[in-house]
Amino acid sequence: MSQLTNINISMSQDVKERADILFQSLGFTLTTAINMFVLQSIREQAIPFQPKLKRKSLSAYLEEYHGTSIESVLHEAENNDDCPIEIDWGAPVGDEIW
């Protein structure tokens, strides 16, 4: 077994508490989650997610992934009293879209 070392990180109390709750529900600790992040970064030789400077708006998401604009979706909804509009949102993609 390799020798362990301690590191200190700072984060807001609220973020830590929310992370503790999340990771505990997944069956591990914040320390384990941080270790998983670092090990995955080493394996991929990159950050294991794509950092973005700007999130996509709902309009940009609809246009890019569904070839329609929010205006056309709303227009169709206003003009169609018979049944609700169904949009195939695809697989969940996470918070980075919003």
KAHU-V356348 format. One record per residue. N is the residue number from 0. RES is the residue in three letters. PSI is psi in degrees with one decimal (999 if undefined). OMEGA is omega in whole degrees, -180 to 180 (NA if undefined). Layout:
# KAHU-V356348
N;RES;PSI;OMEGA
N;RES;PSI;OMEGA
This chain:
# KAHU-V356348
0;MET;138.0;-179
1;SER;158.3;-180
2;GLN;136.9;180
3;LEU;150.1;175
4;THR;150.9;179
5;ASN;143.2;172
6;ILE;154.7;177
7;ASN;131.7;175
8;ILE;156.0;178
9;SER;138.6;173
10;MET;162.4;-179
11;SER;151.4;-180
12;GLN;-40.1;180
13;ASP;-46.3;180
14;VAL;-43.9;180
15;LYS;-45.4;-179
16;GLU;-42.6;178
17;ARG;-40.2;178
18;ALA;-42.4;178
19;ASP;-44.8;-180
20;ILE;-47.3;180
21;LEU;-53.5;-174
22;PHE;-33.0;176
23;GLN;-39.8;179
24;SER;-23.5;177
25;LEU;-5.6;175
26;GLY;16.8;176
27;PHE;176.5;-174
28;THR;169.3;176
29;LEU;-39.5;178
30;THR;-44.8;178
31;THR;-42.9;180
32;ALA;-43.5;179
33;ILE;-43.0;177
34;ASN;-39.7;178
35;MET;-43.4;178
36;PHE;-47.3;-178
37;VAL;-45.0;180
38;LEU;-41.0;178
39;GLN;-37.8;176
40;SER;-41.8;179
41;ILE;-44.3;180
42;ARG;-44.2;-176
43;GLU;-11.5;-174
44;GLN;39.4;-179
45;ALA;167.5;171
46;ILE;131.9;-173
47;PRO;24.1;171
48;PHE;164.8;-176
49;GLN;108.1;177
50;PRO;141.4;-179
51;LYS;143.6;177
52;LEU;-30.2;-175
53;LYS;132.6;177
54;ARG;151.6;177
55;LYS;141.4;174
56;SER;165.0;177
57;LEU;-40.6;179
58;SER;-45.4;180
59;ALA;-39.2;179
60;TYR;-48.0;-180
61;LEU;-43.6;-178
62;GLU;-46.7;-176
63;GLU;-45.7;-172
64;TYR;-18.5;-176
65;HIS;-1.3;176
66;GLY;28.5;179
67;THR;161.1;179
68;SER;159.8;178
69;ILE;-33.5;179
70;GLU;-42.1;180
71;SER;-35.2;177
72;VAL;-45.8;180
73;LEU;-40.1;178
74;HIS;-45.3;179
75;GLU;-38.9;180
76;ALA;-40.6;180
77;GLU;-33.2;-174
78;ASN;9.1;-177
79;ASN;91.9;180
80;ASP;-14.1;-174
81;ASP;-45.7;-176
82;CYS;152.6;178
83;PRO;153.7;177
84;ILE;136.8;174
85;GLU;125.1;176
86;ILE;128.6;176
87;ASP;102.2;-177
88;TRP;-7.6;180
89;GLY;-165.5;180
90;ALA;147.4;176
91;PRO;138.5;-177
92;VAL;-10.5;177
93;GLY;178.5;-175
94;ASP;-19.0;-175
95;GLU;-21.3;179
96;ILE;-37.6;-175
97;TRP;999;NA
